[in-house]
Amino acid sequence: MKARSVVIAGVVGVALLIAVAGIGAEKTPAKATSEKPAPKASLPKEIVGEVVDPACWIVNGAKGEGHKECAIACAKAGQTLAIVEKKTGKLYMVAGERPGEDPNKGLIDYVAQIVLVKGKVYSRGGALGIMVASVEPYSPGKAAGN
């Protein structure tokens, strides 16, 4: 009789565990956790700043004529260039329109120069990027807000 009571108690315990585990369970399929929100994009923007090698600028503060040849060599070796905004000191990584596209195309000729860049700005996780629509040497009368 004692063994029978233990078995019944065990069966009842398992049934309770199954019932409790089912309480609060979602009735709809779970969402995939790999979905990430799209980056925040702004309207087209104008940025006045210097074209730099971001790795050397972040680590060593390297920019300007004294770092021009190094930055060009790094860009030719595959380093993506960036713009350090003159007004704010913010770093904007340059992004290409399509995967595999060279984002430095059209920008490498302006390394170590102050330029006016127009394009769409993106932000994700505190990082900034710009998809460059046009770039030209900076002339104080040309930029709207800089």
N, C-alpha and C positions, 0 to 999 in steps of 0.2 A: 504494500500500500504506500509505503514511504517513497519508493522508487517511482511509482506512478504519479504521486503528487509533485515530485521534482520535475518529471517530464512535462506535466501539464503546466507547471509554473514556467518552465523554459519556453514552451510553445507560446504561452501568453506573453511572456517578456519579448520574444522575437516579434510577435504581432504588434505589440505596442511600439517597439522601435521602428518598425516599418511604417506604422501610422504616423508617428511623430516626425519621421524623416520626410514624409509626404506633405506635412503641414507647411504652408508658406512656399512650397515649390511653385515655380512659374509654370503657367499653362501654355505660354507661348515660347517658341524657340529662343534661345539666348542669342544676343547680337554678337557678331564677330568682334573680338577685341583688337584685331589688327587694323581696323578702320581708324584713320587719323583725319582730323579736320583739315580742310583745305587751308593753305597759307592765307593770311590776311593780305589783300592787295589794295593799293590805293589807286586813285586816279593818276593819270600821267603827272610826273613831277619833274622839276628842274633842280639839279644839284650842281653847285659850284664846289670843286674840290680838286685835290691832287690825285693823279693816277699812281698807285703804289703796288708793290709786292706785299700782300697782307701778312705773310709769314714773317718777313723781316721787320715790317712796321710794328706788328704786335709784340714780337720778342725783343727787338732792339730799338724800336723807334726810328728805324732807318727809312729815309725818304729824301727827296730832292736830288739835285744834280750829282751829289757825292755818292748816291746809291743807284743812279740810273742804269749803268751797265750791268750791275748785279741783277737788278729787277728785270731787265730785258732778257738776260740769260735765263733767269728762273721762269719767266713767262714762256720763252721758247721751249723750255724743258717740260712744260705742262702746268706750271703754277697759274691758277686763275688770278687775274688782276682784280683790284678793288679801287674804290674812290673814297678818300678821306674828306668828308665834307668840311669845307673851310669854316663855315659859321658855327657848327656844333661839334666837330671832331669825331662824328659818327663814321663808322666804317661800313660801306656798302659793297658787298661782294657782287661781282658781275655775273649774271646768269645768261645763258643762251636760250633762244626760243625753243630749240628742239634738242632732245638727248643726243649727245655725241658731237654737237656743234661747238666749234671753238668760240668760247665767249670773249676771248681777247681780240678777235678779229675786228679791226677798225679802231682798237683802243691802244694797241701796243706802240703805235707811233707817238702817243702822247704821254708815255711813262715819264714821271718826274715833272710834269707840267700841270698848271692849273687849267682846268677845263670846265666847260658848261656841258653837262650831260642831261639829256632828256630821256625819260623812260618810265616804265611802270615799276613801282617799288613794292616789294613783298617783305613780310615780317613773319618769323616763326621762331618761337623759343628764345626770343631776345636777339636773334640774328637778323640782319637786314640784307636785302639783295635788291639789285636793280637789273631789269631787262632793258638794255640800252637800245633806244630808238635812234638817237643821234648824239654825236659828240663833236665839239669844236673848241678851239682855244678860247679861254675866257676873256671877255671884254666887259668891263664894269657896266656898261649901258645895256647889255643884252639880257641879263638874268632878271626875272620878275621879283623874286623874293630874297635875293642874296646880296 
